[in-house]
Amino acid sequence: MQVKEAQADVRRIYRGGFAGPLVSALIWSAAAAVYQWGSSATAMVVLFFGGMLIFPLSTLVLKIAGGPASLPKGHPSIALATQAALTVPLGFLVAIALGTYEPSLFFPAALIIVGAHYLPFISLYGMWLFGAIAGVLVAIGAVAVYWLPNLREVSGWVGAAVLLVSALPLYLSYRTSRHDEVPQPA
């Protein structure tokens, strides 16, 4: 199988990858709400364990939408997808350590980690849009850490909003590509 074929499979089966950011936005919103109205420690737990549910919940969204919801067994992109997914919980261990020291740094650090995790998606899906999402998330996290400390307190909400908004162009890109692949009547 050629790389372009594998990427086309990933785009088709995961509908351009829209479900991941959509589900992520809900989990980030829950964690941001807990941070704002509960405790920072509980917010870290919500985002850490909620993050582990993103793939299964995204699969559920795809199943509800109809059609395939996972790559076929033995597909060459499964390993890259798994490796990209595992970077987040491992990276969150660092964000949690930082958040334990200074709670307001947890969400900005998590934004940088999640943003970096989207970089391999450029190759996985063959879509540069994931690079834009990665850049926005990393930039917001870095700005909150280094230049605008007041952004730290709302960075969980900002991350949720970016993820929610990014689901739309991902889905529209998928829909456009599916429309372009359909043979036009003569």
C-alpha positions as CSV (number, residue, x, y, z in Angstrom):
1,M,0.0,0.0,0.0
2,Q,1.3,3.5,-0.9
3,V,1.4,6.3,1.6
4,K,-1.2,8.3,-0.3
5,E,-3.6,5.3,-0.2
6,A,-3.1,4.8,3.5
7,Q,-3.7,8.5,4.1
8,A,-6.9,8.4,2.0
9,D,-8.1,5.4,4.1
10,V,-7.5,7.4,7.3
11,R,-9.3,10.5,6.0
12,R,-12.2,8.4,4.8
13,I,-12.6,6.2,7.8
14,Y,-12.1,8.9,10.4
15,R,-14.0,11.5,8.3
16,G,-11.1,13.9,8.2
17,G,-10.4,13.5,11.9
18,F,-13.2,15.8,13.1
19,A,-14.5,13.6,15.9
20,G,-11.3,13.7,17.9
21,P,-11.2,17.5,18.4
22,L,-15.0,17.5,18.9
23,V,-14.9,15.0,21.7
24,S,-11.7,16.7,23.0
25,A,-13.5,20.0,23.2
26,L,-16.1,18.5,25.5
27,I,-13.5,17.0,27.8
28,W,-11.5,20.2,27.9
29,S,-14.7,22.1,28.7
30,A,-15.5,19.7,31.6
31,A,-11.9,20.1,32.9
32,A,-12.0,23.9,32.5
33,A,-15.3,24.0,34.4
34,V,-13.9,21.9,37.2
35,Y,-10.8,24.1,37.4
36,Q,-12.9,27.3,37.5
37,W,-15.6,26.1,39.9
38,G,-13.9,23.2,41.7
39,S,-10.3,22.4,42.2
40,S,-7.2,22.5,40.0
41,A,-6.2,18.9,41.1
42,T,-9.6,17.5,40.1
43,A,-9.4,19.4,36.8
44,M,-6.0,17.7,36.1
45,V,-7.6,14.3,36.8
46,V,-10.6,15.1,34.6
47,L,-8.3,16.1,31.6
48,F,-5.9,13.2,32.1
49,F,-8.5,10.4,32.4
50,G,-11.0,12.1,30.1
51,G,-8.2,12.3,27.5
52,M,-7.9,8.5,27.6
53,L,-11.5,8.4,26.5
54,I,-11.1,10.6,23.5
55,F,-10.4,7.7,21.0
56,P,-13.2,5.4,22.3
57,L,-15.7,8.3,22.4
58,S,-14.6,9.5,18.9
59,T,-15.2,6.0,17.6
60,L,-18.7,6.1,19.1
61,V,-19.4,9.4,17.3
62,L,-18.2,7.8,14.0
63,K,-20.4,4.7,14.6
64,I,-23.4,6.9,15.3
65,A,-22.7,8.8,12.1
66,G,-22.7,5.5,10.2
67,G,-20.0,3.9,8.2
68,P,-16.7,2.4,9.3
69,A,-15.2,3.7,12.6
70,S,-11.8,2.0,12.6
71,L,-9.0,1.1,10.3
72,P,-8.9,-2.5,9.2
73,K,-6.7,-4.9,11.1
74,G,-3.1,-4.8,9.7
75,H,-3.5,-1.3,8.2
76,P,0.0,0.4,8.0
77,S,-1.3,3.6,9.7
78,I,-2.4,1.9,12.9
79,A,1.1,2.1,14.5
80,L,1.5,5.8,13.7
81,A,-1.9,6.6,15.1
82,T,-1.2,4.7,18.3
83,Q,2.1,6.3,18.8
84,A,0.7,9.8,18.2
85,A,-2.1,9.1,20.7
86,L,0.2,7.8,23.4
87,T,2.2,11.0,23.4
88,V,-0.6,12.9,25.2
89,P,-1.0,10.9,28.4
90,L,2.8,10.6,28.7
91,G,3.2,14.3,28.2
92,F,0.4,15.1,30.6
93,L,2.5,13.5,33.3
94,V,4.8,16.5,32.9
95,A,1.9,19.0,32.7
96,I,0.5,17.5,35.9
97,A,3.9,17.8,37.7
98,L,4.1,21.4,36.6
99,G,0.4,22.0,37.6
100,T,1.1,20.5,41.0
101,Y,3.9,23.1,41.5
102,E,1.8,26.0,39.9
103,P,-1.8,25.1,39.1
104,S,-2.2,27.9,36.5
105,L,0.5,26.3,34.3
106,F,-1.3,23.0,33.8
107,F,-3.6,24.0,31.0
108,P,-1.0,26.0,29.0
109,A,1.4,23.0,29.3
110,A,-1.4,20.7,28.3
111,L,-2.1,22.9,25.2
112,I,1.5,22.6,24.1
113,I,1.5,18.9,24.6
114,V,-1.8,18.4,22.7
115,G,-0.7,20.7,20.0
116,A,2.6,18.8,19.5
117,H,0.6,15.6,19.4
118,Y,-1.3,16.9,16.3
119,L,1.9,17.2,14.2
120,P,2.1,13.5,13.2
121,F,-1.5,13.8,12.1
122,I,-0.2,15.8,9.1
123,S,1.5,12.6,7.9
124,L,-1.2,10.3,9.2
125,Y,-4.1,12.1,7.4
126,G,-2.1,13.9,4.7
127,M,-3.7,17.1,5.8
128,W,-1.8,20.3,6.6
129,L,-4.8,21.5,8.5
130,F,-3.5,19.5,11.5
131,G,-0.3,21.6,11.4
132,A,-2.4,24.8,11.7
133,I,-4.3,23.3,14.7
134,A,-1.0,22.3,16.3
135,G,0.5,25.7,15.8
136,V,-2.5,27.5,17.3
137,L,-2.6,25.2,20.4
138,V,1.1,25.5,21.0
139,A,1.1,29.2,20.4
140,I,-1.7,29.8,22.9
141,G,0.0,27.6,25.5
142,A,3.4,29.3,25.0
143,V,1.9,32.8,25.1
144,A,0.1,31.9,28.4
145,V,3.3,30.5,29.9
146,Y,5.8,33.2,28.9
147,W,4.0,36.4,28.0
148,L,0.4,36.7,29.2
149,P,0.0,35.1,32.6
150,N,-3.6,36.3,32.8
151,L,-4.4,33.9,29.9
152,R,-3.4,30.9,32.1
153,E,-6.6,31.0,34.1
154,V,-8.8,30.7,31.0
155,S,-6.5,28.7,28.8
156,G,-8.6,25.5,29.4
157,W,-11.6,27.3,28.0
158,V,-9.6,28.7,25.1
159,G,-8.2,25.2,24.3
160,A,-11.8,23.8,24.3
161,A,-12.9,26.6,21.9
162,V,-10.0,26.0,19.5
163,L,-10.6,22.3,19.5
164,L,-14.4,22.8,18.9
165,V,-13.8,25.3,16.1
166,S,-11.2,23.1,14.5
167,A,-13.6,20.2,14.1
168,L,-15.6,22.1,11.5
169,P,-12.9,22.7,8.9
170,L,-11.7,19.1,9.4
171,Y,-15.2,17.8,8.6
172,L,-15.7,20.2,5.8
173,S,-12.3,19.2,4.3
174,Y,-13.4,15.6,4.4
175,R,-16.8,16.4,2.8
176,T,-15.2,18.4,0.1
177,S,-12.7,15.7,-0.7
178,R,-15.4,13.0,-0.8
179,H,-17.4,15.2,-3.2
180,D,-14.4,15.7,-5.4
181,E,-13.8,11.9,-5.6
182,V,-17.4,11.2,-6.8
183,P,-17.4,11.0,-10.6
184,Q,-19.4,13.8,-12.2
185,P,-22.2,12.9,-14.6
186,A,-21.4,13.4,-18.3
